[in-house]
Amino acid sequence: MQTEIERKFLVKFLPSNIEGVKYIQGYLQSDKKRTVRIRTVKGTKTNTGFLTIKGLSNKNGISRYEFETEIPYPDAKYLLTLCNKPYIEKTRYHYTLGQFVWEIDQFHGQNDGLLIAEVELVKENQKFEKPDFIGTEITGDKKYYNLMLSQNPYTQWIK
């Protein structure tokens, strides 16, 4: 069984000299205990698709079950048409600091203006250094989950 352990943070600014890839994702099924996500990734050399099933997060929002498998890109594009809208559109960047790779998501479309970074850990209490672009921690704050952003987009939040 694959467990995803990660911490999430708001991002103050994008670091320089990083390249990203475009993601579009939607949800085939979602309820309290699980989500089924379809994702397309437009890379610099190839396009790929993914099917992901995520389980319920633990109390602090750091860990949950995750199953992910690559699927053919044309199948992923078709399955997206069956998903609820709006889709999550974002550019994902990778930034390495020490032994950790930070994934930084710059959201577009209905969630334009939102920047979130996450770092995957081996254990929940693992120590790590935060880059200077990292802001407030949002781990476990459900309104920042991609599924929730597809249902209540960032651009519709009252500022």
Backbone as CSV, one residue per row, in Angstrom:
resi,resn,N_x,N_y,N_z,CA_x,CA_y,CA_z,C_x,C_y,C_z
1,MET,0.849,-1.186,0.000,0.000,0.000,0.000,0.886,1.237,0.000
2,GLN,0.611,2.177,-0.875,1.381,3.407,-1.029,0.766,4.501,-0.161
3,THR,1.563,5.087,0.722,1.106,6.210,1.528,1.843,7.464,1.088
4,GLU,1.083,8.508,0.845,1.646,9.799,0.482,1.779,10.611,1.772
5,ILE,2.985,11.098,2.046,3.244,11.942,3.207,3.800,13.254,2.676
6,GLU,3.067,14.347,2.884,3.520,15.619,2.340,3.069,16.778,3.216
7,ARG,3.797,17.867,3.110,3.448,19.126,3.760,3.266,20.168,2.659
8,LYS,2.284,21.058,2.843,1.954,22.058,1.825,2.062,23.469,2.405
9,PHE,2.475,24.385,1.529,2.695,25.771,1.926,2.269,26.713,0.812
10,LEU,1.842,27.914,1.211,1.670,28.972,0.224,3.051,29.439,-0.210
11,VAL,3.125,29.954,-1.416,4.393,30.408,-1.993,4.351,31.928,-2.128
12,LYS,5.405,32.603,-1.657,5.480,34.062,-1.711,5.873,34.554,-3.100
13,PHE,6.741,33.813,-3.773,7.186,34.172,-5.123,7.789,32.939,-5.774
14,LEU,7.790,32.920,-7.101,8.411,31.817,-7.835,9.921,32.026,-7.873
15,PRO,10.691,30.994,-7.561,12.144,31.125,-7.699,12.522,31.276,-9.171
16,SER,13.666,31.875,-9.422,14.097,32.073,-10.805,14.754,30.809,-11.353
17,ASN,14.882,30.754,-12.661,15.565,29.664,-13.370,14.951,28.291,-13.142
18,ILE,13.635,28.219,-13.133,12.972,26.917,-13.047,12.063,26.777,-14.258
19,GLU,11.941,25.561,-14.756,11.066,25.284,-15.887,9.925,24.406,-15.418
20,GLY,8.757,24.640,-15.984,7.590,23.881,-15.562,6.942,23.124,-16.690
21,VAL,6.020,22.255,-16.308,5.200,21.516,-17.266,3.732,21.796,-16.946
22,LYS,2.903,21.739,-17.976,1.482,22.056,-17.842,0.681,20.830,-17.420
23,TYR,-0.159,21.012,-16.417,-1.048,19.970,-15.921,-2.489,20.422,-16.121
24,ILE,-3.323,19.483,-16.519,-4.768,19.672,-16.480,-5.314,18.433,-15.790
25,GLN,-6.162,18.656,-14.797,-6.710,17.505,-14.080,-8.164,17.735,-13.726
26,GLY,-8.864,16.625,-13.645,-10.272,16.649,-13.278,-10.584,15.451,-12.412
27,TYR,-11.798,15.442,-11.887,-12.189,14.397,-10.943,-13.376,13.610,-11.486
28,LEU,-13.161,12.290,-11.634,-14.230,11.389,-12.073,-15.185,11.087,-10.939
29,GLN,-14.648,11.012,-9.735,-15.463,10.656,-8.576,-14.828,11.255,-7.336
30,SER,-15.668,11.785,-6.467,-15.157,12.317,-5.209,-16.216,12.185,-4.128
31,ASP,-15.776,11.769,-2.990,-16.606,11.805,-1.794,-15.654,11.922,-0.609
32,LYS,-16.187,11.832,0.586,-15.372,12.030,1.783,-14.203,11.056,1.897
33,LYS,-14.393,9.838,1.435,-13.395,8.794,1.669,-12.423,8.567,0.520
34,ARG,-12.738,9.101,-0.688,-11.842,8.837,-1.822,-12.100,9.821,-2.953
35,THR,-11.056,9.996,-3.775,-11.210,10.738,-5.020,-10.550,9.932,-6.136
36,VAL,-11.105,10.058,-7.324,-10.519,9.447,-8.516,-10.218,10.593,-9.477
37,ARG,-8.917,10.780,-9.736,-8.464,11.924,-10.522,-7.858,11.456,-11.842
38,ILE,-8.089,12.260,-12.876,-7.447,12.080,-14.175,-6.569,13.299,-14.396
39,ARG,-5.343,13.057,-14.870,-4.411,14.168,-15.088,-3.709,13.989,-16.422
40,THR,-3.583,15.098,-17.156,-2.718,15.116,-18.336,-1.534,16.021,-18.022
41,VAL,-0.372,15.616,-18.523,0.857,16.372,-18.323,1.473,16.610,-19.690
42,LYS,1.616,17.901,-20.036,2.263,18.262,-21.303,3.705,18.605,-20.983
43,GLY,4.581,17.666,-21.275,5.996,17.845,-20.990,6.732,18.486,-22.144
44,THR,8.016,18.695,-21.935,8.835,19.296,-22.978,9.128,18.294,-24.090
45,LYS,9.136,16.996,-23.764,9.449,15.975,-24.767,8.293,15.038,-25.059
46,THR,7.428,14.833,-24.080,6.339,13.882,-24.262,5.131,14.296,-23.422
47,ASN,3.971,13.803,-23.801,2.745,14.026,-23.040,2.350,12.714,-22.385
48,THR,1.859,12.793,-21.159,1.471,11.585,-20.436,0.131,11.795,-19.752
49,GLY,-0.452,10.709,-19.332,-1.698,10.736,-18.580,-1.562,9.901,-17.326
50,PHE,-2.360,10.233,-16.322,-2.322,9.501,-15.055,-3.727,9.325,-14.513
51,LEU,-3.944,8.169,-13.897,-5.140,7.876,-13.123,-4.686,7.763,-11.678
52,THR,-5.322,8.509,-10.785,-4.920,8.516,-9.388,-6.140,8.318,-8.506
53,ILE,-5.989,7.483,-7.497,-7.010,7.300,-6.466,-6.375,7.709,-5.147
54,LYS,-7.041,8.624,-4.449,-6.535,9.079,-3.151,-7.566,8.764,-2.088
55,GLY,-7.069,8.310,-0.940,-7.932,8.012,0.193,-8.087,9.206,1.109
56,LEU,-8.763,8.979,2.191,-9.017,9.997,3.203,-7.717,10.355,3.914
57,SER,-7.497,11.644,4.138,-6.313,12.097,4.876,-6.448,11.763,6.354
58,ASN,-5.287,11.626,7.019,-5.327,11.439,8.468,-5.719,12.764,9.127
59,LYS,-5.808,12.779,10.468,-6.304,13.956,11.205,-5.543,15.239,10.900
60,ASN,-4.217,15.174,10.799,-3.434,16.393,10.583,-3.253,16.717,9.098
61,GLY,-3.779,15.876,8.211,-3.735,16.149,6.779,-2.403,15.851,6.112
62,ILE,-1.484,15.218,6.827,-0.145,14.973,6.269,-0.080,13.690,5.457
63,SER,-0.823,12.644,5.861,-0.709,11.329,5.212,-2.051,10.859,4.664
64,ARG,-1.972,10.119,3.553,-3.145,9.437,3.025,-2.717,8.407,1.992
65,TYR,-3.600,7.462,1.738,-3.357,6.444,0.729,-3.395,7.097,-0.644
66,GLU,-2.466,6.671,-1.524,-2.464,7.157,-2.904,-2.048,6.021,-3.828
67,PHE,-2.858,5.807,-4.859,-2.517,4.886,-5.933,-2.488,5.704,-7.210
68,GLU,-1.378,5.619,-7.952,-1.275,6.367,-9.199,-0.651,5.466,-10.255
69,THR,-1.212,5.511,-11.461,-0.661,4.742,-12.564,-0.726,5.567,-13.845
70,GLU,0.292,5.392,-14.668,0.329,6.091,-15.945,-0.635,5.417,-16.906
71,ILE,-1.353,6.243,-17.672,-2.259,5.731,-18.702,-1.941,6.467,-20.003
72,PRO,-2.326,5.914,-21.150,-2.046,6.590,-22.416,-2.657,7.991,-22.454
73,TYR,-1.923,8.932,-23.003,-2.354,10.325,-23.063,-3.723,10.483,-23.744
74,PRO,-3.973,9.829,-24.892,-5.302,9.977,-25.513,-6.432,9.505,-24.590
75,ASP,-6.190,8.441,-23.825,-7.206,7.970,-22.880,-7.436,8.997,-21.778
76,ALA,-6.360,9.585,-21.278,-6.487,10.604,-20.229,-7.266,11.813,-20.753
77,LYS,-6.979,12.237,-21.991,-7.700,13.375,-22.574,-9.193,13.067,-22.680
78,TYR,-9.521,11.841,-23.101,-10.931,11.470,-23.200,-11.577,11.420,-21.811
79,LEU,-10.900,10.782,-20.850,-11.464,10.669,-19.511,-11.686,12.040,-18.869
80,LEU,-10.865,13.017,-19.216,-11.088,14.378,-18.708,-12.455,14.914,-19.124
81,THR,-12.928,14.525,-20.326,-14.231,15.010,-20.791,-15.371,14.481,-19.926
82,LEU,-15.107,13.395,-19.171,-16.119,12.815,-18.286,-16.066,13.410,-16.873
83,CYS,-15.060,14.231,-16.619,-14.846,14.798,-15.285,-15.707,16.034,-15.050
84,ASN,-15.918,16.310,-13.768,-16.594,17.543,-13.380,-15.723,18.739,-13.749
85,LYS,-16.348,19.861,-14.009,-15.621,21.081,-14.343,-15.883,22.104,-13.255
86,PRO,-15.038,23.093,-13.071,-13.875,23.391,-13.900,-12.728,22.436,-13.604
87,TYR,-11.853,22.298,-14.586,-10.633,21.524,-14.388,-9.657,22.333,-13.540
88,ILE,-8.703,21.632,-12.975,-7.568,22.287,-12.334,-6.505,22.439,-13.419
89,GLU,-6.087,23.675,-13.658,-5.045,23.972,-14.638,-3.880,24.606,-13.885
90,LYS,-2.685,24.065,-14.118,-1.530,24.609,-13.397,-0.244,24.280,-14.131
91,THR,0.783,25.036,-13.769,2.133,24.729,-14.202,2.870,24.241,-12.973
92,ARG,3.537,23.106,-13.094,4.284,22.543,-11.965,5.775,22.710,-12.211
93,TYR,6.448,23.226,-11.185,7.888,23.426,-11.200,8.512,22.559,-10.113
94,HIS,9.767,22.205,-10.298,10.522,21.456,-9.284,11.709,22.283,-8.833
95,TYR,11.917,22.280,-7.532,13.010,23.044,-6.930,13.672,22.135,-5.895
96,THR,14.967,21.925,-6.033,15.689,21.043,-5.117,16.449,21.856,-4.082
97,LEU,16.290,21.457,-2.821,17.034,22.047,-1.710,17.472,20.898,-0.812
98,GLY,18.768,20.648,-0.772,19.273,19.506,-0.006,18.769,18.219,-0.620
99,GLN,18.229,17.348,0.215,17.729,16.058,-0.267,16.258,16.101,-0.683
100,PHE,15.649,17.280,-0.621,14.222,17.385,-0.889,13.946,18.088,-2.214
101,VAL,12.926,17.576,-2.908,12.455,18.207,-4.134,11.095,18.822,-3.826
102,TRP,11.025,20.127,-3.971,9.774,20.857,-3.763,9.021,20.921,-5.088
103,GLU,7.724,20.635,-5.039,6.859,20.797,-6.200,6.080,22.084,-5.992
104,ILE,6.207,22.993,-6.935,5.545,24.292,-6.847,4.491,24.348,-7.937
105,ASP,3.251,24.595,-7.543,2.147,24.687,-8.497,1.692,26.134,-8.640
106,GLN,1.755,26.610,-9.886,1.233,27.933,-10.232,-0.096,27.684,-10.945
107,PHE,-1.184,28.060,-10.306,-2.505,27.759,-10.825,-2.929,28.792,-11.868
108,HIS,-3.770,28.320,-12.801,-4.288,29.153,-13.881,-5.809,29.010,-13.911
109,GLY,-6.428,29.668,-14.862,-7.875,29.537,-15.044,-8.634,30.033,-13.830
110,GLN,-9.556,29.213,-13.341,-10.414,29.570,-12.211,-9.639,29.755,-10.897
111,ASN,-8.396,29.301,-10.854,-7.581,29.416,-9.637,-6.353,30.296,-9.849
112,ASP,-6.433,31.160,-10.864,-5.314,32.027,-11.213,-4.877,32.866,-10.006
113,GLY,-3.564,32.967,-9.834,-3.008,33.755,-8.745,-2.583,32.940,-7.536
114,LEU,-2.991,31.690,-7.478,-2.644,30.837,-6.343,-1.327,30.116,-6.618
115,LEU,-0.432,30.138,-5.635,0.854,29.431,-5.697,0.975,28.553,-4.456
116,ILE,1.160,27.250,-4.669,1.285,26.297,-3.563,2.504,25.419,-3.804
117,ALA,3.263,25.165,-2.736,4.406,24.245,-2.809,4.161,23.097,-1.845
118,GLU,4.653,21.928,-2.233,4.579,20.776,-1.336,5.904,20.047,-1.361
119,VAL,6.175,19.401,-0.251,7.382,18.595,-0.132,6.951,17.227,0.386
120,GLU,7.402,16.169,-0.304,7.082,14.809,0.114,8.114,14.325,1.113
121,LEU,7.631,13.632,2.137,8.476,13.167,3.222,8.420,11.649,3.329
122,VAL,9.392,11.089,4.028,9.430,9.651,4.278,8.630,9.322,5.540
123,LYS,8.647,10.238,6.513,7.867,10.065,7.743,7.291,11.418,8.136
124,GLU,6.200,11.393,8.883,5.472,12.621,9.187,6.291,13.649,9.948
125,ASN,7.165,13.212,10.846,7.920,14.151,11.674,9.309,14.455,11.119
126,GLN,9.529,14.133,9.858,10.831,14.361,9.228,11.138,15.856,9.161
127,LYS,12.362,16.233,9.486,12.814,17.624,9.442,13.254,17.974,8.020
128,PHE,13.038,19.231,7.640,13.446,19.699,6.324,13.654,21.204,6.389
129,GLU,14.496,21.689,5.482,14.757,23.126,5.376,13.765,23.732,4.403
130,LYS,13.248,24.908,4.751,12.308,25.602,3.878,13.056,26.622,3.024
131,PRO,12.815,26.619,1.722,13.390,27.662,0.865,12.803,29.036,1.216
132,ASP,13.440,30.099,0.773,13.004,31.453,1.128,11.673,31.852,0.500
133,PHE,11.222,31.132,-0.512,9.949,31.471,-1.148,8.745,30.859,-0.440
134,ILE,8.985,30.062,0.582,7.904,29.377,1.298,7.240,30.322,2.294
135,GLY,5.889,30.314,2.268,5.113,31.148,3.183,4.382,30.296,4.212
136,THR,3.147,30.640,4.453,2.313,30.016,5.472,2.052,28.542,5.161
137,GLU,2.126,27.703,6.193,1.795,26.287,5.999,0.289,26.122,5.895
138,ILE,-0.130,25.298,4.937,-1.553,25.037,4.706,-1.862,23.542,4.725
139,THR,-0.924,22.727,5.216,-1.148,21.282,5.310,-2.454,21.033,6.065
140,GLY,-3.313,20.214,5.495,-4.560,19.851,6.158,-5.681,20.859,5.994
141,ASP,-5.417,22.021,5.391,-6.459,23.012,5.149,-7.185,22.612,3.868
142,LYS,-8.346,22.028,4.029,-9.057,21.402,2.921,-9.391,22.350,1.771
143,LYS,-9.546,23.635,2.034,-9.913,24.550,0.943,-8.817,24.635,-0.119
144,TYR,-7.589,24.222,0.249,-6.472,24.235,-0.706,-6.271,22.897,-1.410
145,TYR,-7.048,21.885,-1.087,-6.959,20.618,-1.817,-7.395,20.877,-3.254
146,ASN,-6.746,20.252,-4.201,-7.100,20.441,-5.608,-8.572,20.129,-5.868
147,LEU,-9.077,19.080,-5.239,-10.498,18.745,-5.405,-11.374,19.910,-4.967
148,MET,-11.070,20.493,-3.826,-11.866,21.616,-3.330,-11.718,22.841,-4.231
149,LEU,-10.512,23.039,-4.781,-10.298,24.162,-5.698,-11.105,23.996,-6.983
150,SER,-11.402,22.739,-7.352,-12.236,22.523,-8.529,-13.707,22.819,-8.217
151,GLN,-14.084,22.720,-6.954,-15.468,22.975,-6.549,-15.688,24.411,-6.072
152,ASN,-14.679,25.003,-5.488,-14.740,26.368,-4.981,-13.444,27.083,-5.372
153,PRO,-13.347,27.524,-6.629,-12.095,28.083,-7.144,-11.614,29.318,-6.378
154,TYR,-10.315,29.438,-6.352,-9.616,30.514,-5.646,-10.087,31.903,-6.067
155,THR,-10.371,32.091,-7.360,-10.785,33.415,-7.836,-12.175,33.800,-7.318
156,GLN,-12.923,32.854,-6.745,-14.240,33.148,-6.210,-14.226,33.381,-4.705
157,TRP,-13.066,33.203,-4.090,-12.977,33.445,-2.640,-13.123,34.935,-2.369
158,ILE,-13.703,35.265,-1.268,-13.805,36.663,-0.851,-12.461,37.059,-0.277
159,LYS,-11.834,38.073,-0.829,-10.508,38.520,-0.385,-10.640,39.454,0.787
